[in-house]
Amino acid sequence: FVNGDSVTSLSAQPSCTTTATPSSPVGNYETSCSGAADPNYNVTYVAGTVTVNPAPLTVTATSPTMTYGGAVPAITPAYTGFVNGDTASSLTAQPTCLTTATSSSPVGAYSTSCSQASDPNYTISYSGGILTVDPAPLTITASSPTITYAEPLPAITAGYSGFVNGDAAPSLSTQPTCTTTATANSQPGNYPASCSGAQDLNYTISYVPGTLTVLLVAACPNSPYYGTGQNLAGQRLKGKNLASQNLVGANLSGADLSGANLSGADLAGADLQGADLHGVNLQGANLQGANLYGTTLQGVNLQSSNMSCSDLQGANLKGTNLQGADLSEDNLTGATLQGTNLQYADLAEADTKGAVFTGANVQYVIWSNTTCPDGTNSSADAGSCQGHI
């Protein structure tokens, strides 16, 4: 341009174009102008170039969650920046994504990352993620032991369900403490057992309680003694005729049964603790597994009764007729049997430690594996407690 002319001085303005389009891939594209006219100028044209640069694309690694000891989830890429309808499949090379976590990684946070993606149309940058390893569930169950009344309390132990990666109880940071509400003096029954206090970073710990069962006498079919029969606790049944009645599992604790006729009655598993049995006729009655703890049976007729597996600890049986009675597996510790007729009675497996047999008739008594009053066993003296009363 001369004489102060400018582009606006032209008679006809030029038209300029390029071969590039919005969807053109990265590269150089020719530009050109034509159609300019003016009588004062001889117009010539020089071509130009449009350069298409890569678009920015961000690849972000996912941030999944897994459980300790579980399978490591796949780390996948997420994309920000695709244009012109492009997707992940448009890339020349797909990214590789990984994490530093493994199945055995303890609870915590682990980095995730992607790399190696390529495409000429994109300038690719990467953003990392976090894989979180959560605690695995672990259940601790308290043991449920069974003991016979007056036996030492067993240890309550923990059972485990849910350990992974070869872990075991010693792997815990803090061991559980397991206890029971039962004591050395607990009566027959069921007592809660429980565990608590265990800790470990890699486990979410839950607890299942157990039950310690105190049986009246081992291997007795009606132990524990208490049942689900009639509730006659504290009732006045003095002088009543209850012969041959079905009182299985009945609660007769504290009832007044003085002078009642219970001959032939079925009292298996009944609770007679503290009941007044003064002068009662129990001839031929079934008292198997009954609770007679501390009961006064002085002068009662129990001839030929089935009293196996019963709790007679501390009971007063002075002068009672127990001829031919089945007292096998009974707890007779500390019982008073002074002047009692025990002829032909079965005391096999019974515990008579501390019992008083002064003046008792023990002719033809069965002493098989019996704990004698002095604490020895009948098997140590020719199968008899005769010399240990």
BABADREN-352918 format. One line per 3 residues: number of its first residue (from 1); their letters; for each residue x negated, y, z of C-alpha. Coordinates in nm, 4 decimals. Example, Ala and Ser with C-alpha at 12.3 -4.5 7.8 and 13.67 -1.06 7.14 Angstrom:
// residues 2
1) as) -1.2300/-0.4500/0.7800  -1.3670/-0.1060/0.7140
This chain:
// residues 389
1) fvn) 0.0000/0.0000/0.0000  -0.1213/0.3548/-0.0934  0.0043/0.7083/-0.0574
4) gds) 0.1727/0.6249/0.2692  0.3879/0.3463/0.1196  0.5082/0.0541/0.3357
7) vts) 0.7098/-0.2556/0.2939  1.0245/-0.0473/0.2903  0.8974/0.1352/-0.0194
10) lsa) 0.9346/-0.1775/-0.2356  1.2158/-0.1813/-0.4884  1.2864/-0.5464/-0.3974
13) qps) 1.1853/-0.7203/-0.0742  1.0054/-1.0563/-0.0912  1.1706/-1.3839/0.0225
16) ctt) 0.9471/-1.6119/0.2375  1.0016/-1.9825/0.3128  0.8273/-2.2950/0.4520
19) tat) 0.8584/-2.6641/0.3911  0.8766/-2.7292/0.7699  1.2100/-2.8051/0.9430
22) pss) 1.3071/-2.8302/1.3127  1.2659/-3.2063/1.2904  0.9283/-3.1977/1.1188
25) pvg) 0.6670/-3.3993/1.3063  0.3445/-3.2479/1.4293  0.1368/-3.1167/1.1384
28) nye) 0.0703/-2.8233/0.9006  0.3314/-2.7058/0.6547  0.2899/-2.4554/0.3599
31) tsc) 0.4592/-2.1170/0.3689  0.5164/-1.8961/0.0625  0.6716/-1.5630/-0.0415
34) sga) 0.8177/-1.4497/-0.3820  1.0587/-1.2050/-0.5432  0.9016/-0.8748/-0.4327
37) adp) 0.9103/-0.5933/-0.6997  0.8072/-0.2300/-0.7348  0.7029/-0.0302/-1.0456
40) nyn) 0.4071/0.1172/-0.8608  0.2549/-0.2175/-0.7609  0.1275/-0.5302/-0.9308
43) vty) 0.2398/-0.7916/-0.6674  0.0475/-1.1165/-0.6155  0.1144/-1.3905/-0.3524
46) vag) -0.1053/-1.5883/-0.1104  0.0398/-1.9036/0.0611  0.0357/-1.9494/0.4451
49) tvt) 0.0645/-2.2424/0.6904  0.3118/-2.3320/0.9677  0.1595/-2.5513/1.2380
52) vnp) 0.3951/-2.7845/1.4365  0.2392/-2.8582/1.7789  0.3328/-3.1529/2.0113
55) apl) 0.6249/-3.1014/2.2498  0.5647/-3.1528/2.6231  0.6946/-3.4868/2.7573
58) tvt) 0.6829/-3.5916/3.1244  0.6874/-3.9605/3.2173  0.7865/-4.0209/3.5815
61) ats) 0.7366/-4.3555/3.7607  1.0445/-4.4741/3.9552  1.0550/-4.4897/4.3358
64) ptm) 1.2253/-4.8206/4.4265  1.2687/-4.9932/4.7641  1.1807/-5.3520/4.8549
67) tyg) 1.1942/-5.5717/5.1648  0.8779/-5.6943/5.3293  0.7915/-6.0320/5.1829
70) gav) 1.0295/-5.9894/4.8897  0.9610/-5.9665/4.5181  0.8010/-5.6440/4.4004
73) pai) 1.0562/-5.4588/4.1861  0.9635/-5.3507/3.8340  0.8339/-4.9978/3.8099
76) tpa) 1.0007/-4.8261/3.5150  0.9423/-4.4914/3.3430  1.1848/-4.2020/3.3348
79) ytg) 1.1434/-3.9333/3.0656  1.1905/-3.5578/3.0551  1.1322/-3.3634/2.7310
82) fvn) 1.2478/-3.5738/2.4347  1.3727/-3.3635/2.1386  1.5301/-3.4255/1.7993
85) gdt) 1.7166/-3.7300/1.9289  1.3981/-3.9105/2.0235  1.4061/-4.1778/2.2963
88) ass) 1.1528/-4.4025/2.4663  1.1635/-4.6363/2.1693  1.0416/-4.3525/1.9468
91) lta) 0.7017/-4.3522/2.1179  0.4112/-4.4945/1.9267  0.2885/-4.6726/2.2416
94) qpt) 0.5019/-4.7494/2.5446  0.3763/-4.6586/2.8924  0.2520/-4.9184/3.1426
97) clt) 0.3900/-4.8705/3.4957  0.2647/-5.0306/3.8161  0.2402/-4.9984/4.1950
100) tat) -0.0239/-5.0624/4.4558  0.2266/-5.2669/4.6633  0.2400/-5.6480/4.6651
103) sss) 0.4784/-5.9005/4.8214  0.2534/-5.9219/5.1249  0.2220/-5.5460/5.1726
106) pvg) 0.3297/-5.4388/5.5221  0.6056/-5.1889/5.5780  0.5103/-4.8476/5.4411
109) ays) 0.4969/-4.6264/5.1312  0.2982/-4.7198/4.8195  0.2266/-4.5168/4.5080
112) tsc) 0.3772/-4.5965/4.1689  0.2422/-4.4656/3.8397  0.2746/-4.4843/3.4618
115) sqa) 0.0081/-4.4377/3.1942  -0.1031/-4.5195/2.8364  0.2023/-4.3873/2.6556
118) sdp) 0.1190/-4.2119/2.3274  0.2913/-4.0321/2.0422  0.1544/-3.7658/1.8066
121) nyt) 0.4648/-3.5501/1.8545  0.4300/-3.5202/2.2302  0.1777/-3.4008/2.4819
124) isy) 0.2416/-3.6512/2.7592  0.1952/-3.5857/3.1306  0.2692/-3.8218/3.4190
127) sgg) 0.4389/-3.7923/3.7568  0.3933/-4.0629/4.0208  0.6571/-4.2172/4.2487
130) ilt) 0.6725/-4.3954/4.5837  0.7678/-4.7576/4.6458  0.9024/-4.8061/4.9997
133) vdp) 0.8621/-5.1402/5.1761  1.1375/-5.1829/5.4386  1.1300/-5.4305/5.7319
136) apl) 1.2590/-5.7829/5.6757  1.5415/-5.9132/5.8975  1.4313/-6.1483/6.1762
139) tit) 1.6702/-6.3316/6.4063  1.5545/-6.4527/6.7478  1.7769/-6.7127/6.9123
142) ass) 1.7522/-6.8019/7.2808  1.7339/-7.1739/7.3490  2.0280/-7.3608/7.5025
145) pti) 1.8838/-7.6230/7.7382  2.0835/-7.8594/7.9554  1.9784/-7.9620/8.3031
148) tya) 2.1249/-8.1596/8.5880  2.2325/-7.9730/8.8985  1.9400/-7.9069/9.1392
151) epl) 1.6802/-7.9703/8.8689  1.4165/-7.7002/8.8159  1.5201/-7.4328/8.5701
154) pai) 1.3592/-7.4845/8.2292  1.1964/-7.2020/8.0414  1.4218/-7.0262/7.7918
157) tag) 1.2359/-7.0224/7.4630  1.2786/-6.8228/7.1439  1.3683/-6.9701/6.8074
160) ysg) 1.2981/-6.7683/6.4945  1.4662/-6.7329/6.1568  1.3395/-6.4963/5.8910
163) fvn) 0.9600/-6.4973/5.9043  0.7988/-6.4341/5.5632  0.4466/-6.4227/5.4186
166) gda) 0.3315/-6.7044/5.6440  0.4105/-6.5056/5.9590  0.4977/-6.6844/6.2810
169) aps) 0.5734/-6.5891/6.6405  0.2085/-6.4979/6.7159  0.2265/-6.2415/6.4344
172) lst) 0.4658/-6.0219/6.6337  0.3194/-5.7088/6.7864  0.5135/-5.7739/7.1069
175) qpt) 0.6465/-6.1135/7.2073  1.0080/-6.1495/7.3242  1.1006/-6.2111/7.6855
178) ctt) 1.3628/-6.4840/7.7335  1.5680/-6.5294/8.0485  1.8868/-6.6794/8.1889
181) tat) 2.1267/-6.5677/8.4596  2.1083/-6.9162/8.6133  1.9047/-6.9621/8.9294
184) ans) 1.7688/-7.2626/9.1138  2.0885/-7.2661/9.3212  2.3382/-7.2264/9.0354
187) qpg) 2.6388/-7.4544/9.0500  2.7338/-7.6694/8.7490  2.8548/-7.4537/8.4625
190) nyp) 2.7385/-7.2493/8.1662  2.5022/-6.9552/8.2055  2.3975/-6.6990/7.9419
193) asc) 2.0454/-6.7179/7.8026  1.8957/-6.4327/7.6062  1.5790/-6.2940/7.4510
196) sga) 1.4773/-5.9310/7.4093  1.1845/-5.6939/7.3770  1.0178/-5.8329/7.0635
199) qdl) 0.8620/-5.5745/6.8328  0.6943/-5.5730/6.4958  0.6639/-5.3067/6.2288
202) nyt) 0.7477/-5.5522/5.9531  1.0742/-5.6840/6.0989  1.4144/-5.5553/6.2011
205) isy) 1.4880/-5.7864/6.4912  1.8303/-5.9079/6.6020  1.9122/-6.1506/6.8806
208) vpg) 2.1454/-6.4477/6.9236  2.2195/-6.5551/7.2824  2.2012/-6.9109/7.4058
211) tlt) 2.3615/-7.1021/7.6906  2.1962/-7.2884/7.9744  2.4241/-7.5701/8.0852
214) vll) 2.3985/-7.7071/8.4367  2.5557/-8.0521/8.4471  2.6800/-8.2094/8.7643
217) vaa) 2.4951/-8.5347/8.7009  2.3078/-8.6309/8.3891  2.4866/-8.8446/8.1295
220) cpn) 2.8248/-8.8224/8.3065  3.1131/-8.8025/8.0596  3.3096/-8.5510/8.2676
223) spy) 3.0241/-8.3158/8.3476  3.0414/-8.0275/8.4116  3.2989/-8.1137/8.6774
226) ygt) 3.5426/-7.8284/8.6150  3.8084/-7.8807/8.3517  4.1061/-7.7061/8.1986
229) gqn) 4.3821/-7.8797/8.3910  4.6395/-7.7489/8.6363  4.5471/-7.4546/8.8555
232) lag) 4.6445/-7.5578/9.2085  4.3788/-7.3528/9.3855  4.4841/-7.2614/9.7388
235) qrl) 4.8174/-7.4447/9.7118  4.9774/-7.6024/10.0184  5.0168/-7.9681/9.9237
238) kgk) 5.0068/-8.1013/10.2771  5.1702/-8.4432/10.3026  5.2770/-8.4444/9.9379
241) nla) 5.3084/-8.7725/9.7485  5.0785/-8.7298/9.4501  5.0127/-9.0985/9.3990
244) sqn) 4.9106/-9.1902/9.0426  4.9421/-8.8274/8.9297  4.7348/-8.6994/8.6349
247) lvg) 4.5278/-8.4179/8.7839  4.2391/-8.4399/8.5351  4.0371/-8.1204/8.5415
250) anl) 4.2713/-7.9587/8.7945  4.1518/-7.6691/9.0095  4.2271/-7.7715/9.3681
253) sga) 3.9609/-7.5580/9.5322  4.0768/-7.4404/9.8729  4.4041/-7.6345/9.8511
256) dls) 4.5537/-7.7914/10.1635  4.5817/-8.1627/10.0836  4.5745/-8.2876/10.4419
259) gan) 4.7800/-8.6031/10.4784  4.8690/-8.6139/10.1077  4.8969/-8.9442/9.9236
262) lsg) 4.6614/-8.9394/9.6235  4.6179/-9.3140/9.5899  4.5547/-9.4070/9.2285
265) adl) 4.5619/-9.0415/9.1161  4.3392/-8.9365/8.8260  4.1255/-8.6490/8.9536
268) aga) 3.8442/-8.6845/8.7005  3.6624/-8.3559/8.6655  3.8793/-8.1801/8.9268
271) dlq) 3.7443/-7.8946/9.1376  3.8039/-7.9842/9.5026  3.5437/-7.7529/9.6486
274) gad) 3.6539/-7.6392/9.9928  3.9808/-7.8350/9.9796  4.1224/-7.9798/10.3028
277) lhg) 4.1276/-8.3565/10.2487  4.1728/-8.4481/10.6163  4.3532/-8.7831/10.6416
280) vnl) 4.4216/-8.8052/10.2676  4.4774/-9.1456/10.1068  4.2528/-9.1595/9.8005
283) qga) 4.2391/-9.5372/9.7717  4.1689/-9.6313/9.4105  4.1694/-9.2688/9.2942
286) nlq) 3.9526/-9.1630/8.9999  3.7240/-8.8828/9.1188  3.4673/-8.9203/8.8432
289) gan) 3.2805/-8.5961/8.7891  3.4821/-8.4104/9.0553  3.3369/-8.1180/9.2505
292) lyg) 3.3511/-8.2119/9.6186  3.0710/-7.9766/9.7207  3.0899/-7.9170/10.0966
295) ttl) 3.4313/-8.0849/10.1248  3.5419/-8.2558/10.4472  3.6365/-8.6162/10.3713
298) qgv) 3.6084/-8.7371/10.7289  3.8285/-9.0409/10.7882  3.9647/-9.0441/10.4296
301) nlq) 4.0399/-9.3801/10.2665  3.8364/-9.3926/9.9441  3.8229/-9.7678/9.9138
304) ssn) 3.7474/-9.8818/9.5544  3.7654/-9.5191/9.4277  3.5716/-9.4167/9.1181
307) msc) 3.3607/-9.1250/9.2359  3.0745/-9.1565/8.9893  2.9103/-8.8329/8.8755
310) sdl) 3.0734/-8.6362/9.1576  2.9137/-8.3518/9.3525  2.9242/-8.4459/9.7212
313) qga) 2.6346/-8.2267/9.8308  2.6746/-8.1474/10.1999  3.0124/-8.3222/10.2149
316) nlk) 3.1327/-8.4610/10.5485  3.2170/-8.8293/10.4889  3.1858/-8.9332/10.8508
319) gtn) 3.3896/-9.2481/10.9183  3.5255/-9.2585/10.5627  3.6153/-9.5912/10.4039
322) lqg) 3.4087/-9.6119/10.0833  3.4100/-9.9882/10.0566  3.3516/-10.0884/9.6952
325) adl) 3.3610/-9.7228/9.5796  3.1701/-9.6200/9.2660  2.9300/-9.3474/9.3802
328) sed) 2.6840/-9.3960/9.0934  2.5016/-9.0825/8.9806  2.6606/-8.8825/9.2650
331) nlt) 2.4924/-8.5861/9.4274  2.4989/-8.6800/9.7970  2.2107/-8.4611/9.9087
334) gat) 2.2616/-8.3516/10.2672  2.5934/-8.5360/10.2981  2.7072/-8.6806/10.6310
337) lqg) 2.7810/-9.0554/10.5968  2.7642/-9.1367/10.9666  2.9715/-9.4464/11.0477
340) tnl) 3.0931/-9.4680/10.6876  3.1889/-9.8046/10.5387  2.9780/-9.8362/10.2219
343) qya) 2.9969/-10.2123/10.1888  2.9695/-10.3105/9.8206  2.9562/-9.9426/9.7184
346) dla) 2.7634/-9.8532/9.4017  2.4948/-9.5896/9.4652  2.2997/-9.6508/9.1441
349) ead) 2.1245/-9.3362/9.0189  2.2714/-9.1393/9.3132  2.0726/-8.8744/9.5011
352) tkg) 2.1023/-8.9250/9.8787  1.8041/-8.7134/9.9800  1.8624/-8.5711/10.3281
355) avf) 2.1898/-8.7599/10.3719  2.2718/-8.9013/10.7172  2.3591/-9.2757/10.7179
358) tga) 2.3524/-9.3335/11.0966  2.5801/-9.6266/11.1814  2.6969/-9.6633/10.8202
361) nvq) 2.7770/-10.0074/10.6819  2.5408/-10.0394/10.3841  2.5749/-10.4157/10.3402
364) yvi) 2.5556/-10.5203/9.9742  2.5167/-10.1600/9.8538  2.3822/-10.1224/9.4995
367) wsn) 2.0708/-9.9015/9.5276  1.9463/-9.9152/9.1654  1.7104/-9.6214/9.0960
370) ttc) 1.8621/-9.4350/9.3917  1.6882/-9.1415/9.5575  1.6733/-9.2430/9.9218
373) pdg) 1.7387/-9.0084/10.2179  1.3634/-8.9728/10.2791  1.3067/-8.8704/9.9168
376) tns) 1.1584/-9.1989/9.7980  1.3102/-9.4041/9.5194  1.4757/-9.7406/9.5787
379) sad) 1.2699/-9.8897/9.2958  0.9603/-9.8437/9.5134  1.0907/-10.0825/9.7822
382) ags) 1.2347/-10.3905/9.6126  1.5275/-10.1932/9.4788  1.6677/-10.0866/9.8159
385) cqg) 1.6914/-9.7811/10.0420  1.7592/-9.9976/10.3505  1.4219/-9.9148/10.5009
388) hi) 1.4396/-9.5455/10.4136  1.7628/-9.4386/10.5816
